[in-house]
């Protein structure tokens, strides 16, 4: 089984432009994320998916310096960018792990567990459950927002790109899946068992604002760049 990890990122942001390359404990935020997810047993090749805008030339430089693959596509059609980016890579992969570029505290152990959950269930799409998934069973405990791991075969992205032209679905690449549970076999990985300490559906660790970036800096400066998600959420 071969895996391609894709990280979606761009310099443009209405609230915090250039956030991906802003410093966190001596490393860029994207660099911190790459360092963390590379510790997963299933993260092999990493493909940075950015845009054709001139401002994202800096992200291409980052990818080159980090030894990442990269693909440049539409700024608005993120679904199309992911589908085209996966197709652009010469090697064939059986599964795609999608990580969001503004989720710097993504836990490599969680990546491992979501991948294994996905494979065991034979799903079309799997993700660790957060409050963003309104159609998921209400009784399942949820992770904080901002540590999302999504796993699917390349065919799932190809199908979505083919079936939906809705601008919302094109911008939010996996929303078409989440809103159509009758069309896809969806696996929601709950914050239970070994991950019970990470259950906090009101928590938020994505970086969209300066204040949120400062919160991540405080966590990493205090706990270290390798701090686990369970330790962050539980405070132990």
N, C-alpha and C positions, 0 to 999 in steps of 0.2 A: 504494500500500500504506500503510495506517495502523496505528499501533502504540500500544497502551496499556501503560504500565509500572505494575505493581502492586507495592507494598511492604507486606508483612505485618508488623505491629508491635502490641505491647500493652505496657502499663506493668507488668503482673503478671509476675513471674518468681520462681521459688522460690529461685534462687541470687543474683540481682542485680535486685531490683525497681527499676523506673524507669530501666533502663539506657539506653533509647533517647534520653532527654533529658539524660543525663550529659555533662559537658563533655569535649571533646577539642580541645585547642589553640584554645580560644576559641569553639568551635562545639559544638552538641550532636552526639552521635554520629549521630543521624538526619540532622541538617543536613549533616554531613560527607558522608554517603552520598548525599544528594540532590544536593549540589554536584558530586560526582564523576560520578554517572551522567548528569547533565544534559549532560555533555560528549560523550555518545554521539550519533552521527548519527541513531540510531533512537529516542531517548527524546524523546517529544513530551509528551503529557499523562501526569501521574503521579497514580495513585489510591492513597491510603493506606488500607489495610484494617485497621481496628481493631475493638474490641468495644463492646458496649452498656454495659459496666461503667462506673460513675461515675469510677473512677480513670483511665479513658482519655479523659475530657473534655480533659485536657491535650494529648493527641495531636491531638484535633480542633482545638484552638487553634493547635497547631503547624502543622497542615495549612493552616488559614486564613491564618496569617502567611506561609507559604511559597508561597502560591498553588497549593496542591495540591487535587485532588479528594479526597473521603474517603467511606468507607462504614463503617457500624457493624453488626456481626453477632455471631454466636455466639462466645463465648470458646473453646469446645472444638471446634466443628465448623468448622475452618479451611477445609476443602474447600468446604463450603456457603457460607461467608463470601466466598470468592473468586468462586465461581460467581454468587452473588447480587450481589456488588459489581460485577462486569463487566456484568451485565444492567441494573444501576441507572443506568449512564451512558447519556445520550441518544445520543451519537455511536456509530456502528458502527465497530468495529476489526477488521482482518483477522488481526492477531497480538497476542498478549499476552506481554510480557516480565516475568517474575516475579523480584523481588529480595527477599532476606530482610533484615529490618530490623536484624538483629544481625551483618550482614556489611559493616562500614563501609569496608573496603578494596577493595570491588568495583571493578574497573578498567573505565572506559568503552570502552577499546580492545577489551577482551575481550567486552564487550557487543556491539560492532559485529561482531566476528568470529563469535561464536556465532549471532547473527541471520543473517548471510550464509551460514554453514554450514547452518543450519536451512532457509533458503529454497532453497538450491541442492539440498539433499537431499530436499525435499518431505516432511519428517517430520511426524508427529503431535505429537512432543515432542522437544526437544533441550536438552542441558545440557553445560556443560564438565565433564569427567569427574573425579570424586574417588573416594576409597575408599568413599564411601557407596553407590555403585552396584555391588553385589556381582555382579550378573548380566552386567556389561559384560565384554568380552574382557580377559583378564588381562594380555595383552601390551601394552595401550595405556598410555602414561604418564599419570599422574594429577596434577591440580592439588591444592594444599592445600585442606583444608576451610575454609569461611568466605569464599569469593569466588564463590559459585554464581550463575550466570546461567541461567535456564530460559526457553525460548521455546516457545509453542504457540498454535494458533488457539483462540479462545474455545470452539469446539465440543469440544475435548479436555477442558476442565474440566467442561463440561456433561455430557459422557458419563460421566466419572468420578463426578460427583455423582449421576447417575442409576443407575449400576451397582453401587456399593459402599456398604454400610451399616456396614462394619467400623469400629469406633471408632478403630483405629490409622490406617487410611487416611483417615478424616475429620479426624483431628488433623494428620497428616503428609500434606499435600494431594496430593503427586505420588508417594507411595509405591506407590499402586495401579498406576500406569504402570510404574514401575521393576520391580515384581514380576510384571508380566504382559507380557513382551516379545513374546509370541505374539499379543497383542491390539492392540498399538500399534507403529507404525513409529517406533523410537527412534533418535535420532542422538546419539552421545557425542562431544563435541569434545575431542580429546586434547591433552595438554600437550607438543606436539611442534612441529617447524618453528620458526617465529618465537617460539613459546611454550615452547621447550625449557628456557629458563632458569627458568621458573616451575614446572617439574616437581618436586614434592616431596609424595608422597602422605601422608607423616607430618606435614606442616606443618598448622598450625591457626591461623586468623585470625578465627574467629567469637568473639563476646563473650557468654559465659555467666556469668563470674565476675569479681570485682574484679581478680584477677591478670591475666586476659586483657584487661580494659579498660586496665590500666596498660601492658601490652605494646603495645597499639594507640597509646596516648598517646606512648609512647617513640618508636615508629616515626614518627609524624606530627611530633612535635616535632623530631626529628633530620633527617628527610628531606623534610618539607613535606607539605601536605595533598593535593598532586597527584601524589605519588610513585606510580610505576607498579608493578604487581604483579611484573614481572620483576626490577626493582631490589630490591624487598623480599625476594623469595625468594633471589635470588642474592647479595645483600649488596654488590653493586657500586655 
